[in-house]
Amino acid sequence: MRLHRLDLTAFGPFGGSQTVDFDELSAAGLFLLHGPTGAGKTSVLDGVCYALYGAVPGARQSGQGLTLRSDHAAAATRTSVTLELTVAGRRLEITRQPPWERPKKRGSGSTLDKAQSWLREYDGTAGSWKDLSRSHQEIGEEITQLLGMSREQFCQVVLLPQGDFARFLRADAEARGKLLGRLFDTHRFAEVEKRLAERRRTAEAQVREGDAALLADAHRMQQAAGDAMELPELAPGEPGLAEAVLSAAAVARATAREQLTIAHCRLAAAESRQAAAERDLADVRELDRLQRRFAQARERAALLEERADGYHQAQARMERARKAEAVAPALDLREAAEAEHRRAAAAEARARGLLPETFAEAGAAGLASAARRSAEELGGLDSARRAEQRLGQLVAERADLEHEERSDEDVLQEAETWLAGWEESRAGLQQDVESAQEAATRAEQLSVQREPARKRLAAARQRDEFARDTDDAQRQVIEATERALKARAEWLEVKEQRLNGIAAELAAQLTEGAPCAVCGATEHPAPARKDAGHVDRETEESALAASQRADEERAEAERRLAFVQRALAAAQGEAGDTSTEELAVQVEELEREYTQARGLASALHTATEQLRQAERERERRLTAQREAAVRTASRGARRDALDRERTALEAELAEARGEAGSVAVRAAQLERQAALLTDAAETARVAEDTAQRLKDADARLADAAFRAGFDTPGAAAAALLDDAAHRDLQHRLDAWQAEEAAVRAVLAETDTAEAARQPDADVTGAERAAADAAGRVREAASARDAAARRCAELDRLSARAAGGLRRLAPLREEYDRVARLSALAAGTSADNERKMRLESYVLAARLEQVAAAATVRLQRMSSGRYTLVHSDDRSGRGRSGLGLHVVDAWTGRERDTSTLSGGETFFASLALALGLADVVTDEAGGVRLDTLFIDEGFGSLDDQTLDEVLDVLDALRERDRSVGIVSHVADLRRRIHAQLEVVKGRSGSVLRQRGGG
């Protein structure tokens, strides 16, 4: 990697734009970067790092890059860093701009612009630059891949900080390990250690989990086996746990099977005893049943004997009821005849009560004759009723004709009134349509005029605003010009005062024996002295800077005035000389007329529709007028015909009504009279018939009662039983007979009589004995079931434990292997004699390479006295592998690097840094580093050692390298001709480059 050019703008202490030509500086091979403290030497290196990685080294990177901006930069200047370099045979240009909080272009306040990056590559064939990317991530990945180093590695290899390597020499193994780990990216080996430890913990947890599951199954076996199983006193993960659990499980299973066999035998004996007890209980219960049956039969026989009289009375009552049943039909017939006669007599009385008194004594035949006469008279009124109905229809038709006549008169009157005003209405509607059409045309014309008027009004307002801004800008130009003239006058005055006292300023630089810069004399008998009002260089530069700032403010005011004047001329050209108020009135009048015209034009559709509706209404009313005239002409003939027919019908009806109000009333009177007479005649005939049937029924009843043996019909009626009483009496007789037969049958049973002669049966004792036998069977069955479940549970748990052990065996082997590897990589294994971690082992190899590369330069710097060697020895109780010793050839002794003096520490750390740069470069893929920077430490060297160190650095040119030394040492300015000086001032730092090849 070779640097060519670095451009810094508003970066760090540099307020303006600064350029570093590394090609010119590198031509000498060795160049010096110097300047006062705080001037910005480190910021040059920060710019290189920021261009490559988008960040600066260490703690100087804070926020989002906003702190990289120079406080001396102008507000409108954006921070930017551009680096041109060659890496891996490709010439690249990287430009980065951090986030920028700039003033808003409009209004007050500020806004934040995002960070930006550009990557370009020079095409030698085409002779031009081509863009590669503008993505931060893509540029970062491309640069990191080309360099093969991270930002931390780059800062240690290219920007060699001697203070860090001096601390590295004095640091312990842990601190060296952290630094080397960052440089050589050995975190992957630490990740291997971590991954092995995690796998060990995971496998251990799984093994413990498997043992815990096995031990849980063992506890379940113990619960199932009771006190017949003893658990091993081992924790999960301890050796021998599985074998102990399986052995205890086997003993428990054997014991459980013996207990199951014993339980089977006990259950069989209990079941045999229970069967015998059940048979005894059945015999006792049967004896008790027969004894109770015999006793109950004796009790029932005694009760029958007591109720024998009642049974004989019921038999006599049943016999009389059977005789009365022969008289029952005659009784029913007589009752029916009597009821029928009563109903007929009542109906006859009701019918005769509705007739006039003239028919009170008439018989059935007389009433029937009167009914026939009334019916004949009623038949003669049918024609009169039809005439009366027709007369009603004629009256209704005559009323309808009068109603239609009045309706047609209203239609004709309304049509004549509406049509009389038609022409006037039509003219008004036509006028509305024409007015709306004219308003629509006017609205279109005004719409064309609106937009130009609005634009002209807006231009007039801008013209007025720019006129005010022009006045303000002119006043500001005058004020800025006055301030610039005043500042220039003050600067010229200060400059004149300094020139007047320049002799005293030169005299202050004279040295005894040295020639004068003005006259060349080596003697200075009367040098000039500074008076009280002497002006020095800083005062003159301050006045000059103030004058320059005033000139810039005046130029800025003039530019703003010119811009405002151009804008004012453009606005005047568009708006003209008309005032803004007049243009506003014109625009307002146009808007008002346009709005009014639009409102009138919107009524066009409504007016057109109203005109069409009015024309349709006129046609409808003309049609109605013609139809009404036709109906009026035909209505007169119909009216005369109806009047003639009505007169004829009224004469006919007057004759038929008689004294009644109408034919219908007369017909209704005759219909009622005929109906009453007919009903009365029928009821009288029925009453006569029923009286004869009642007399015949009385004679038949008396004859039937005598033949059945009853003195009177009443006695026969009293002996009858209704159905419910008959069923009840028969049921009692049947029940007594059935009970008597059942009692005789029980008393005649041989086994029942034999059981009655034996002692009373003890059922309670037999039931108690059977219950005891059943309880013993249940206990034996429960014991047998519990033993069977215990065997099954122990078999199931044993099988599950054996299966778990088979599945756990490969995992236990994996755990043993991973645990050995993890302990070996972590340095805790007995096989790791030096207790070195894997990462420390790798870093020790890298440190050994660094020590060998550093020794080549250290021997030259120390005139062959010192050699750096790597040590694997342990320090105290710590781990070994990262020890660093120095071998002193003068004493032949090896000692720790922390015993070196200040100067020795410097050139040892420099040699270590250069050696580390070579090793890291090789580690990064052999990327050639043609530009290096070394930071401070040279002030601790004597002249001879300094010459030797510079010879070593100068020898780097043999490998076509350039080395930049960052130092305050004044002697280096004399020894190194190519220099990059950082000069600080009140307005920021600047770079001065000189002495290049």
Salt bridges, closest charged atoms under 4 A:
ASP7 OD2 - ARG5 NH1 2.00
ASP23 OD1 - HIS4 ND1 2.82
ASP46 OD1 - ARG60 NH2 2.62
GLU84 OE1 - ARG5 NH2 3.05
GLU84 OE2 - ARG91 NH2 2.60
GLU93 OE2 - ARG5 NH2 3.25
GLU93 OE1 - ARG120 NH2 2.64
ASP113 OD2 - ARG102 NE 2.75
GLU121 OE1 - ARG90 NH2 3.04
GLU142 OE2 - ARG90 NH1 2.92
GLU152 OE2 - ARG151 NH2 3.75
ASP164 OD1 - ARG167 NH2 2.03
ASP185 OD1 - HIS187 ND1 2.23
GLU193 OE1 - ARG837 NE 3.00
GLU204 OE1 - ARG200 NH1 3.27
GLU204 OE2 - ARG208 NE 3.33
ASP211 OD1 - ARG812 NH2 2.90
ASP217 OD1 - ARG220 NH1 2.73
ASP217 OD1 - ARG800 NH2 2.39
GLU286 OE2 - ARG289 NH2 2.63
ASP288 OD2 - ARG292 NE 2.80
GLU319 OE1 - ARG322 NH1 3.50
GLU338 OE1 - ARG334 NH1 2.29
GLU338 OE2 - ARG342 NH1 3.23
GLU340 OE2 - ARG693 NH2 2.73
GLU348 OE2 - ARG352 NE 3.28
GLU377 OE2 - ARG666 NH2 2.49
ASP382 OD1 - ARG385 NH2 2.25
GLU397 OE2 - ARG390 NH1 3.80
GLU397 OE1 - ARG638 NH2 2.74
GLU402 OE2 - ARG398 NH1 3.17
GLU404 OE1 - ARG635 NE 3.97
GLU405 OE1 - ARG639 NH2 3.21
ASP408 OD1 - ARG631 NH2 2.68
ASP408 OD2 - ARG635 NH2 2.33
GLU414 OE2 - ARG621 NH1 3.30
ASP464 OD1 - ARG463 NE 3.40
ASP472 OD1 - ARG475 NH2 3.02
GLU505 OE2 - ARG498 NH2 2.89
GLU540 OE1 - ARG498 NH1 2.60
GLU541 OE2 - ARG537 NE 2.98
GLU553 OE1 - ARG483 NE 3.93
GLU556 OE1 - ARG559 NH2 2.43
GLU558 OE2 - ARG554 NH1 3.07
GLU589 OE2 - ARG592 NH2 2.20
GLU591 OE2 - ARG450 NE 3.12
GLU591 OE2 - ARG454 NH2 2.83
GLU593 OE1 - ARG442 NH2 2.91
GLU609 OE1 - ARG612 NH2 2.55
GLU609 OE2 - ARG616 NH2 3.72
GLU617 OE2 - ARG620 NH2 2.36
GLU617 OE2 - ARG621 NE 2.81
GLU619 OE2 - ARG618 NH1 3.46
ASP643 OD1 - ARG398 NE 3.28
GLU645 OE2 - ARG390 NE 2.80
GLU650 OE2 - ARG646 NE 3.13
GLU671 OE2 - ARG385 NH1 3.51
GLU682 OE2 - ARG685 NH2 2.30
ASP689 OD2 - ARG685 NH1 3.40
ASP698 OD1 - ARG334 NE 2.40
ASP703 OD2 - ARG707 NH1 1.79
ASP728 OD2 - ARG732 NE 3.61
GLU739 OE2 - ARG300 NE 2.34
GLU740 OE2 - ARG744 NH1 3.15
GLU749 OE2 - ARG293 NH2 2.87
GLU754 OE1 - ARG757 NH2 2.52
GLU767 OE2 - ARG285 NH2 3.22
ASP785 OD1 - ARG784 NE 2.90
GLU793 OE2 - ARG796 NH2 2.57
ASP795 OD1 - ARG257 NH2 3.15
GLU814 OE2 - ARG199 NH2 2.54
GLU814 OE1 - ARG817 NH2 1.84
GLU839 OE1 - ARG837 NH2 3.33
ASP872 OD1 - HIS870 NE2 3.32
ASP888 OD1 - ARG865 NE 2.88
ASP888 OD2 - ARG895 NH2 3.77
GLU894 OE2 - HIS885 ND1 2.64
ASP896 OD1 - HIS885 NE2 3.94
GLU904 OE2 - ARG865 NH1 3.84
ASP918 OD2 - ARG857 NH1 2.92
ASP918 OD2 - ARG959 NH1 3.82
ASP918 OD1 - ARG961 NH2 3.28
GLU923 OE1 - ARG846 NH2 3.26
ASP930 OD1 - ARG928 NE 2.57
GLU936 OE2 - HIS968 ND1 2.55
ASP947 OD1 - ARG975 NH1 1.86
ASP954 OD1 - ARG957 NH2 2.55
ASP960 OD1 - ARG2 NH2 3.30
ASP971 OD1 - ARG974 NH2 2.31
ASP971 OD2 - ARG975 NE 2.80
GLU981 OE1 - ARG994 NH1 2.99
